Amino acid sequence: MLLKLVDLFSLFSVVLRAGTLVFQSVLLGGAVFGLWVARPSGRISTDGIGRVQASTRQLLRTSALGLVAVQLLYLYVNSAVLMTTAELRFSEVVGANFFVSGCLVLAASLVAAGAVGSPKVSKWTLPVLALIVVGASMMTNHAASRLEGRWLSITLSCIHELAAGFWIGGLPVLVLALYRANDRATRWYVTERFSRLALISVVALAASGLMMSVLYVGSWAAVLGTTYGVMVTAKATMLGALLLLGGINFLLIRRASEDQALARLRRLLEAEVGIGIIGILTAASLTSQPPAIDQASDTVTLAQIYQRFKPKTPRLTYRYAADVANAVNPGREVRAYNVDGLRPAPQLVNDLIESESNHHWMGLVVLAMGLLSLLARTGKAPWAEYWPLLLIVIAVFIFFQADSECWPIGWKGFWACWAAPESFQHRVAALLCVGFGVFELRVRRQKKEDDPLALVFPLVCALGGALLLTHSHAISNVKENLLAELSHVPLGVIAVFAGCARWLELRLPPKDRSIPSWIWPACFVLVGALLLNYREM
C-alpha cells in the first residue's frame, strides 16, 4: 500500500498543496471580508449586514475545517512516503520542515474553526490566525529554500499570497454574501467595498508575480523552454482572464442603478471563483517544479520546440508500434528521436507511437464535437444536439485503447492499472467523460431553464482542465518532460475557459448569453486541432 502511495505521490502532493492554498486563501479573504468589507454602516440595514456576517462566518468555519482535513492528509502522505523511501523512523520525520509547517497550519486551523463561533472574538483573532497559516505554509515554498536573495523572495512571496487571499480568497465570500443579503442596498455596499480591496490586491498580485517571475524564470528563453516557465505562463493566462472578468464587474458596479447589473455581476463573480481556484491549483503545480533559473542547462530551445510541434499529418495507425514491439518487420526504419537527437529504445518508441495515435484519434472526436456544437448553436440542425454521445465514444476508447498493456486488452490487471499514476489519471478522465455525456445529453433533450444538471457540463470541463494542469509524467528526461507539458498545459487552460463560458451561458440573463454560447464550442474545436498535432517524438 505504501509503495503505491509513493507512486502516486507527485499527484497527491500537488492536489494537497492546492487544497492548502485554496482553503488558506478563503480563510484569509473571509477574515478580511468580515473585518473590513462587511463592516456595519448607517447606510444599510442592520439585518442585511448581519446576514452577510453570518454567511461569512459559516464559510470561514468550512474553510478552517477543510484546511484541517487537508493538513492531516498532507502530514500522513508526506510522512509515509519519506519513511518508506528514506527508511526513517517517525521520530526522525517529526523535525522535518514540512512536518513543522503542517502542524502549525493544523493548529491554527483548529483554533480558527473554534473561534468562528464567537463573533466578538473571531473578528480580530481570525485575521491573526490566517496570517499564521500563510506564514507556516510559506515554510515549504521555493522562497524559503533559496540561498541567494532569500529575503527578497520571501517578501515577494508573502505579498503575492496575501494579495491572492484578499482578492481570490474573498470572491467566494462575496458570492455567498450576495445570495444571503436580503436587500439591494446591502449587496451593493459590500460589492463596492470589496472592489476597492480587490483593486489594491490586483496591483500587488501582478507586481509581486512579475518580480518573482524575473527571479525564478530568469530569461525569455526559459518562459517556454522550461516546465516552470510554462506553468508560470499558464498562471499568467488565468490571471488575464480574471482581470478581464474583474474589469467587466468594475464597470457593472458603476451602473448600480440598473437592476440587471447585479444579476450579471453575480454570475460573472461565479466564473471568477472557478478560474481563481484553477489558478491557485496551477500555482500549486509550480511548487512541484524546480525554478527555471536552476535549470539553465536543461532549457529547451525554440528550434527544438518547433521541430517537435511543427504541423504534420496525424498518425491514425498503430502498425509501426506493432512492428517495433513484435519485430514483424525489422527492416523498416523507425524514425524516432528524442529532444537530444538520440533514438529511444524500441519498446519506448512503441509506447510513444501508441500515445500519439491515441491522442490523434481523440482529436478527431473532439473536433467533431466542437463542429457539431457550433452547428447546433445555429439552430438549423437539431440532430447536432446529440453531440454529447461522442463523449461516450471517448470514454470507451480510453478504457480499451489508451494503454495496450492494461485491462481488458493488456497483461496488467484491472486494479493494477488504477494504481499506475498515469493510467489512473486517464481512467478518471474517462469516467468524467461518461458523466459529462450522460448529463449533457439529458439537458439538451429536456431543455429546462435553470436545470441544475446542466451545470455538470462546465464543472466537468473545469475538472478536466484541472486534471491536465496537474497531469504527471513518468519521464526522467527534463527536456522531454517540458515538451509533454507544452502539449498538456494549453489543453488544460482552454478546457477551463470552455467550462467558464458554458457556465456563463447557463447562468447569465438570457439576453447576455450570446457571446459565451459561441466561445465554448470554439474552445472544443481548438482542443481538437491541438490534439491532432500532439507529438511525443
C-alpha positions in Angstrom: 0.0 0.0 0.0 2.8 2.4 0.9 4.7 1.6 -2.3 1.6 2.5 -4.3 1.3 5.7 -2.3 4.9 6.5 -3.3 4.0 6.0 -7.0 1.1 8.5 -6.7 2.9 10.9 -4.5 3.6 13.5 -7.2 -0.1 13.8 -8.0 -1.1 13.8 -4.3 1.4 16.4 -3.4 0.1 18.9 -6.0 -3.6 18.2 -5.0 -2.9 18.6 -1.3 -0.8 21.7 -1.9 -3.6 23.1 -4.0 -6.2 22.3 -1.2 -4.0 24.1 1.3 -3.7 27.2 -0.9 -7.4 27.3 -1.6 -8.6 26.9 1.9 -6.0 29.3 3.4 -6.9 31.9 0.7 -10.6 31.6 1.6 -9.7 31.8 5.3 -7.6 34.9 4.8 -10.1 36.5 2.4 -13.0 35.7 4.6 -11.3 37.1 7.7 -10.6 40.4 6.0 -14.1 40.4 4.4 -15.7 40.1 7.8 -13.4 42.7 9.4 -13.5 45.4 6.8 -15.8 44.7 3.9 -18.9 43.6 5.9 -18.4 46.4 8.5 -21.7 47.8 9.7 -22.8 51.2 8.3 -25.6 53.6 8.8 -26.3 53.5 5.1 -27.6 49.9 5.2 -30.0 47.9 7.4 -28.6 46.0 10.4 -30.5 42.9 9.4 -28.8 42.9 5.9 -25.3 43.2 7.1 -26.0 40.7 9.9 -26.9 38.1 7.4 -23.7 38.8 5.4 -21.6 38.5 8.5 -23.3 35.2 9.4 -22.7 33.8 6.0 -19.1 34.9 6.2 -18.6 33.1 9.5 -20.2 30.0 8.1 -17.8 29.9 5.1 -14.9 30.6 7.4 -15.7 27.6 9.6 -16.0 25.4 6.5 -12.6 26.7 5.2 -10.9 26.1 8.5 -12.3 22.5 8.8 -11.3 21.9 5.2 -7.8 23.1 5.9 -7.7 20.7 9.0 -8.6 17.7 6.8 -6.1 18.6 4.0 -3.3 19.1 6.5 -4.0 15.7 8.2 -3.7 14.0 4.8 -0.7 16.1 3.9 1.1 15.1 7.1 0.2 11.4 6.6 1.2 11.2 2.9 4.5 13.1 3.2 5.5 11.2 6.4 4.6 7.8 5.0 6.5 8.5 1.7 9.5 9.8 3.5 9.6 6.9 6.0 9.3 4.4 3.1 11.8 5.9 0.7 14.4 7.1 3.2 13.8 4.3 5.7 13.3 6.8 8.6 11.5 6.4 11.8 8.6 8.6 12.7 10.6 10.3 15.4 13.1 11.4 12.8 10.4 12.8 10.5 8.8 15.0 13.2 11.6 17.6 12.9 11.4 17.9 9.1 10.4 21.3 7.8 7.2 20.1 6.1 6.1 18.4 9.4 6.6 21.6 11.5 4.8 23.7 8.8 1.9 21.2 8.6 1.5 21.1 12.4 1.4 24.9 12.6 -1.2 25.2 9.9 -3.2 22.4 11.5 -3.2 24.0 15.0 -4.1 27.5 13.7 -6.9 26.0 11.6 -8.4 24.1 14.6 -8.3 27.3 16.7 -9.9 29.2 13.9 -12.7 26.7 13.5 -13.5 27.0 17.2 -13.1 30.8 17.3 -15.7 31.4 14.5 -18.5 30.6 16.9 -17.9 33.8 18.9 -18.3 36.9 16.6 -16.6 39.3 19.0 -13.6 37.0 19.4 -13.3 35.9 15.8 -13.4 39.5 14.5 -9.7 40.1 15.5 -8.4 36.6 16.1 -9.2 35.2 12.7 -7.0 37.6 10.7 -4.1 36.8 13.0 -4.7 33.0 12.7 -5.0 33.4 8.9 -1.6 35.1 8.8 -0.1 32.3 10.9 -1.4 29.8 8.4 0.0 31.8 5.4 3.4 32.2 7.2 3.6 28.5 8.1 2.7 27.3 4.5 5.4 29.5 3.1 8.0 27.5 5.0 7.7 24.8 2.3 7.7 27.0 -0.9 10.5 28.0 -3.2 11.2 31.3 -1.5 12.2 29.5 1.8 14.6 27.2 0.0 16.5 29.9 -1.9 20.2 30.6 -1.0 20.6 33.8 -2.9 18.2 36.7 -2.4 16.2 34.7 0.1 14.6 37.5 2.0 13.6 39.3 -1.2 12.0 36.1 -2.4 10.2 35.5 0.9 8.9 39.1 0.9 7.6 38.9 -2.6 6.0 35.5 -2.0 4.4 36.9 1.2 2.9 39.8 -0.7 1.8 37.5 -3.5 -0.1 35.1 -1.2 -1.6 37.8 0.8 -2.9 39.6 -2.3 -4.3 36.3 -3.7 -6.1 35.7 -0.4 -7.6 39.2 -0.2 -8.9 39.0 -3.8 -9.3 35.4 -4.9 -10.0 34.1 -1.4 -12.6 36.8 -0.9 -14.5 36.1 -4.1 -16.4 33.0 -2.7 -17.3 35.0 0.4 -18.6 37.9 -1.8 -20.7 35.5 -3.9 -22.2 33.9 -0.8 -22.9 37.4 0.7 -24.8 38.5 -2.4 -27.0 35.4 -2.1 -27.6 35.8 1.6 -28.2 39.6 1.8 -31.9 40.3 1.7 -31.8 43.8 0.3 -30.3 45.6 -2.7 -28.5 48.3 -0.7 -26.5 45.8 1.3 -25.5 43.9 -1.8 -24.1 47.0 -3.5 -22.5 48.2 -0.2 -20.4 45.0 0.2 -19.7 44.8 -3.5 -18.3 48.4 -3.7 -16.1 47.9 -0.6 -14.8 44.6 -1.9 -14.0 46.2 -5.3 -11.7 48.7 -3.6 -9.9 45.9 -1.7 -9.7 43.8 -4.9 -8.2 46.7 -6.9 -5.3 47.1 -4.5 -4.8 43.4 -4.3 -4.7 43.0 -8.1 -1.9 45.6 -8.3 0.1 43.9 -5.5 -0.5 40.4 -7.0 0.6 41.4 -10.5 3.6 43.4 -9.4 4.9 40.7 -7.0 4.2 38.0 -9.5 6.1 39.8 -12.2 9.1 40.3 -9.9 9.0 36.7 -8.8 9.0 35.6 -12.4 12.1 37.6 -13.1 13.8 36.0 -10.1 12.7 32.4 -10.8 12.4 32.2 -14.6 15.5 34.3 -15.3 15.3 34.7 -19.1 12.8 34.9 -22.0 14.2 31.5 -23.3 13.1 29.8 -20.1 9.5 31.0 -20.4 8.7 28.3 -23.0 11.9 26.3 -22.5 11.3 25.0 -19.0 8.3 23.4 -17.3 8.4 26.1 -14.6 8.2 28.8 -17.2 5.3 27.1 -19.0 3.3 26.8 -15.7 4.0 30.5 -15.0 2.7 31.3 -18.4 -0.5 29.3 -17.7 -0.9 31.1 -14.4 -0.5 34.5 -16.1 -3.1 33.5 -18.7 -5.6 32.6 -15.9 -4.8 36.0 -14.2 -5.5 37.7 -17.5 -8.9 36.1 -17.7 -9.6 37.1 -14.1 -8.6 40.7 -14.8 -11.0 40.7 -17.8 -13.9 39.5 -15.8 -12.9 41.8 -12.9 -12.9 44.8 -15.3 -16.4 43.9 -16.5 -17.5 43.7 -12.9 -16.0 47.0 -12.1 -18.0 48.6 -14.9 -21.1 47.0 -13.7 -20.6 48.3 -10.2 -20.6 51.8 -11.6 -24.0 51.1 -13.0 -25.6 50.3 -9.7 -28.8 51.9 -10.7 -29.6 49.1 -13.1 -31.4 46.1 -11.7 -29.9 43.8 -14.4 -26.4 44.8 -13.4 -26.5 42.9 -10.1 -27.7 39.7 -11.8 -24.8 39.9 -14.3 -22.3 40.7 -11.6 -23.2 37.7 -9.5 -22.9 35.3 -12.5 -19.5 36.8 -13.5 -18.3 36.5 -10.0 -19.1 32.8 -10.0 -16.9 32.4 -13.1 -14.2 34.4 -11.4 -14.3 32.0 -8.5 -13.9 29.0 -10.8 -10.9 30.5 -12.7 -9.4 31.7 -9.5 -9.4 28.3 -7.9 -7.9 26.7 -11.0 -5.3 29.5 -11.0 -4.4 28.5 -7.4 -4.1 24.9 -8.5 -1.7 26.0 -11.2 0.3 27.8 -8.6 0.4 24.6 -6.5 1.8 22.8 -9.6 4.6 25.3 -9.6 5.8 24.1 -6.2 6.5 20.6 -7.6 8.8 22.1 -10.3 12.3 23.5 -9.7 12.6 27.2 -10.7 13.7 27.7 -14.3 16.7 29.7 -13.2 18.1 26.5 -11.7 17.7 24.6 -14.9 19.8 26.7 -17.3 21.5 23.6 -18.8 18.1 21.8 -19.3 16.3 24.6 -21.2 14.7 23.6 -24.5 15.3 25.9 -27.4 12.6 27.4 -29.6 14.1 25.5 -32.5 13.7 22.2 -30.6 10.1 23.2 -29.7 9.3 23.9 -33.4 10.9 20.7 -34.5 8.6 18.8 -32.2 5.4 20.6 -32.8 5.6 21.7 -36.4 2.4 20.6 -38.2 2.4 17.0 -39.5 -0.1 14.5 -40.8 -1.9 12.9 -37.9 -0.9 9.4 -37.0 -4.0 7.3 -37.2 -2.4 3.9 -37.4 -0.7 1.6 -34.9 1.2 -0.7 -37.3 4.6 0.9 -36.6 4.1 0.2 -32.9 3.4 -3.5 -33.7 6.4 -3.7 -36.0 8.7 -2.4 -33.3 7.2 -4.5 -30.4 6.9 -7.8 -32.3 9.8 -7.4 -34.7 7.4 -8.3 -37.5 9.2 -6.1 -40.0 12.7 -5.5 -38.6 13.9 -4.0 -41.9 11.6 -1.0 -41.5 13.4 2.1 -40.1 11.5 3.8 -37.3 12.5 7.5 -37.4 12.0 8.3 -33.7 14.4 10.6 -31.8 14.1 12.4 -28.5 14.8 16.1 -28.0 18.5 15.5 -27.7 18.6 13.7 -31.1 19.0 10.2 -29.5 17.0 7.2 -30.6 14.9 5.7 -27.7 14.7 2.0 -27.0 12.3 0.1 -29.3 9.7 -0.5 -26.6 9.7 3.2 -25.7 9.2 4.0 -29.4 6.3 1.6 -29.3 4.7 3.4 -26.3 5.2 6.9 -27.9 3.7 5.9 -31.2 0.7 4.4 -29.4 0.2 7.5 -27.3 0.4 9.8 -30.4 -2.1 7.7 -32.2 -4.5 7.7 -29.2 -4.3 11.5 -29.0 -4.9 11.9 -32.7 -8.0 9.7 -32.8 -9.3 11.6 -29.7 -8.6 14.9 -31.6 -10.9 13.8 -34.4 -13.7 13.1 -32.0 -13.2 16.3 -30.0 -13.0 18.3 -33.3 -16.3 16.7 -34.4 -17.8 17.6 -31.0 -16.8 21.2 -31.4 -18.1 21.5 -35.0 -21.4 19.8 -34.1 -21.8 22.1 -31.2 -21.3 25.2 -33.4 -23.7 23.7 -35.9 -26.3 23.1 -33.1 -25.8 26.7 -32.0 -27.1 28.0 -35.3 -30.4 26.3 -34.7 -30.5 24.9 -38.2 -29.5 21.3 -37.4 -31.5 19.9 -34.4 -29.8 16.5 -34.9 -26.4 18.1 -34.0 -27.7 18.4 -30.4 -26.8 14.8 -29.9 -23.0 15.5 -30.0 -22.6 14.5 -26.3 -22.8 10.9 -27.4 -19.3 11.3 -28.8 -18.1 11.6 -25.2 -19.2 8.1 -24.5 -17.0 7.1 -27.5 -14.1 8.9 -25.9 -14.6 7.1 -22.6 -14.7 3.7 -24.3 -11.7 4.5 -26.3 -9.7 5.5 -23.2 -10.6 2.2 -21.4 -9.9 -0.1 -24.4 -7.1 1.6 -26.3 -5.3 4.3 -24.2 -2.9 1.8 -22.8 -2.5 -1.6 -24.6 -0.8 -3.1 -21.5 -3.9 -2.5 -19.4 -7.0 -4.5 -18.8 -9.1 -5.5 -20.8 -6.7 -5.9 -23.8 -3.3 -6.0 -21.9 -1.5 -8.1 -19.5 -1.9 -5.8 -16.5 -4.9 -6.5 -14.2 -7.8 -4.1 -13.7 -6.7 -2.8 -10.3 -3.0 -2.7 -11.3 -3.9 -0.2 -14.0 -5.7 2.1 -11.5 -2.6 2.0 -9.2 -0.3 3.4 -12.0 -0.4 7.3 -11.8 -0.7 8.0 -15.5 -3.3 5.3 -16.1 -5.2 6.4 -13.0 -5.5 9.9 -14.4 -6.5 8.6 -17.8 -9.3 6.5 -16.4 -10.6 9.2 -14.1 -10.8 11.4 -17.2 -12.8 8.6 -18.9 -15.3 8.5 -16.0 -15.6 12.2 -16.2 -16.4 11.9 -19.9 -19.2 9.4 -19.2 -20.8 11.6 -16.6 -20.4 14.6 -18.9 -22.0 12.9 -21.9 -25.0 11.4 -20.0 -25.9 14.6 -18.1 -25.4 16.9 -21.1 -27.5 14.8 -23.4 -30.3 14.8 -20.9 -30.1 18.5 -20.5 -30.2 19.1 -24.3 -33.2 16.9 -24.8 -35.3 18.3 -22.0 -34.2 22.0 -22.4 -35.3 23.1 -19.0 -34.4 26.6 -17.8 -32.3 26.6 -14.6 -31.8 22.9 -14.7 -29.1 22.1 -12.1 -27.9 19.1 -14.1 -26.9 21.5 -16.9 -24.1 22.6 -14.6 -22.4 19.2 -14.9 -21.0 20.3 -18.3 -19.0 23.3 -17.1 -17.9 21.6 -13.9 -16.6 18.6 -15.9 -14.8 20.8 -18.3 -13.1 22.7 -15.4 -12.2 19.4 -13.7 -10.8 18.1 -16.9 -8.7 21.2 -17.3 -7.5 20.9 -13.7 -6.6 17.3 -14.3 -4.5 18.3 -17.3 -2.7 21.0 -15.4 -1.8 18.5 -12.6 -1.1 15.7 -15.1 2.2 14.0 -14.1 4.5 12.1 -16.4 6.9 9.3 -15.6 9.7 11.0 -17.7 13.2 11.2 -16.3 14.4 13.4 -19.1 13.8 17.0 -18.0 13.5 18.3 -21.6 11.1 15.6 -22.7 9.0 16.4 -19.6 8.9 20.1 -20.7 7.7 19.1 -24.2 5.0 16.9 -22.6 3.8 19.9 -20.5 3.7 22.1 -23.7 1.2 19.6 -25.0 -1.0 19.4 -22.0 -1.0 22.8 -20.4 -2.6 24.7 -23.3 -5.3 22.0 -23.5 -6.0 22.4 -19.7 -6.3 26.2 -19.9 -8.6 26.0 -22.9 -10.8 23.4 -21.1 -11.1 25.7 -18.1 -12.2 28.6 -20.4 -14.7 26.4 -22.2 -16.2 25.4 -18.8 -16.5 29.0 -17.7 -18.0 30.1 -21.0 -20.7 27.4 -20.7 -21.3 28.3 -17.1 -21.9 31.9 -18.1 -24.2 30.8 -20.9 -26.3 29.0 -18.4 -26.2 31.5 -15.6 -26.4 34.9 -17.2 -29.7 36.6 -18.1 -30.9 35.3 -21.4 -30.1 38.4 -23.4 -26.4 38.2 -22.3 -25.8 34.6 -23.3 -24.8 35.1 -26.9 -21.1 35.6 -26.7 -20.3 32.7 -24.2 -22.5 30.4 -26.2 -20.1 30.7 -29.1 -16.9 30.7 -27.1 -17.1 27.1 -25.6 -17.8 25.3 -28.9 -14.9 27.3 -30.4 -12.7 26.1 -27.5 -13.7 22.5 -28.3 -12.6 23.0 -31.9 -9.3 24.4 -30.8 -8.7 21.5 -28.4 -9.4 19.0 -31.2 -7.0 20.8 -33.5 -4.3 20.8 -30.9 -4.8 17.1 -30.2 -4.4 16.3 -33.9 -1.0 17.8 -33.8 0.0 16.2 -30.5 3.6 14.9 -30.5 5.8 12.9 -28.2 8.8 12.3 -30.6 
